[in-house]
Amino acid sequence: MLTGCRKDHGYQNSGTIIGADYRKCMCCGGWFIKIENDTLRFQNLPEGSNINLTDVKYPIDVYLDWNYPDPQCMPDQITVTRMELKK
């Protein structure tokens, strides 16, 4: 019963989307996200996410599951597999 009350909803991490990556290079683009002490970058929201990044005010607090893609184009690149807004 206590596991149903977890504040992290069973996600791997919580993080903060801090803004878009407007750089113009082959591996650039997407959004910057701060997870713990690291600033990383993801290209796409996962399917089923309740987040709209078109007209938002940053920062945005989220819960997420993620991993490093293989191959990795840049060392800060991650793939987000599940994400939802913190409430």
C-alpha positions as CSV (number, residue, x, y, z in Angstrom):
1,M,0.0,0.0,0.0
2,L,2.8,2.4,0.7
3,T,4.3,2.0,-2.8
4,G,1.1,3.5,-4.2
5,C,2.0,6.8,-2.4
6,R,5.5,7.2,-3.8
7,K,6.0,10.8,-4.9
8,D,8.2,9.9,-7.9
9,H,5.5,7.7,-9.5
10,G,8.1,4.9,-10.0
11,Y,10.2,6.9,-12.5
12,Q,14.0,6.5,-12.8
13,N,14.6,10.3,-12.1
14,S,13.1,13.6,-11.7
15,G,14.5,16.5,-13.8
16,T,14.0,20.0,-15.1
17,I,13.6,20.9,-18.8
18,I,15.5,24.2,-18.9
19,G,15.1,25.1,-22.6
20,A,15.5,24.4,-26.3
21,D,18.8,23.7,-28.0
22,Y,18.8,26.2,-30.9
23,R,22.4,25.3,-32.0
24,K,22.7,24.4,-35.7
25,C,24.9,21.3,-36.1
26,M,24.3,17.7,-37.2
27,C,23.8,16.4,-33.6
28,C,22.3,19.5,-32.0
29,G,18.7,20.5,-31.4
30,G,16.1,19.2,-29.0
31,W,15.8,20.3,-25.4
32,F,18.2,20.6,-22.4
33,I,17.3,18.9,-19.2
34,K,19.0,19.0,-15.8
35,I,19.0,15.6,-14.1
36,E,20.7,15.7,-10.7
37,N,24.0,17.6,-11.4
38,D,24.2,16.9,-15.1
39,T,22.8,19.0,-18.0
40,L,21.8,16.6,-20.8
41,R,19.9,16.9,-24.0
42,F,17.0,14.9,-25.6
43,Q,15.6,15.1,-29.1
44,N,12.0,13.9,-28.8
45,L,9.3,13.5,-26.3
46,P,8.2,9.9,-25.8
47,E,4.9,8.8,-27.1
48,G,2.1,9.2,-24.6
49,S,3.8,12.1,-22.8
50,N,1.4,14.7,-21.4
51,I,3.9,17.5,-22.2
52,N,3.6,20.2,-24.9
53,L,6.9,22.0,-25.5
54,T,5.6,24.4,-28.1
55,D,4.3,27.3,-26.0
56,V,5.7,26.8,-22.5
57,K,7.6,28.8,-20.0
58,Y,10.8,27.2,-18.8
59,P,11.9,25.6,-16.5
60,I,9.5,22.6,-16.5
61,D,9.8,20.0,-13.7
62,V,9.2,16.4,-14.9
63,Y,9.6,12.8,-13.9
64,L,11.4,10.6,-16.5
65,D,12.9,7.3,-17.5
66,W,15.9,7.6,-19.9
67,N,19.0,6.0,-21.3
68,Y,22.0,6.7,-23.4
69,P,21.4,5.8,-27.0
70,D,23.8,3.5,-28.9
71,P,25.4,5.0,-30.9
72,Q,25.6,8.3,-29.3
73,C,26.2,11.4,-31.5
74,M,27.2,13.7,-28.7
75,P,28.1,12.8,-25.0
76,D,25.2,14.8,-23.6
77,Q,22.5,13.1,-25.7
78,I,19.9,10.9,-24.0
79,T,16.8,9.1,-25.1
80,V,13.7,9.7,-23.0
81,T,11.5,6.6,-22.8
82,R,8.8,7.9,-20.5
83,M,8.1,11.4,-19.1
84,E,5.3,13.3,-17.3
85,L,4.9,16.7,-15.7
86,K,5.4,16.9,-11.9
87,K,2.3,18.0,-10.3
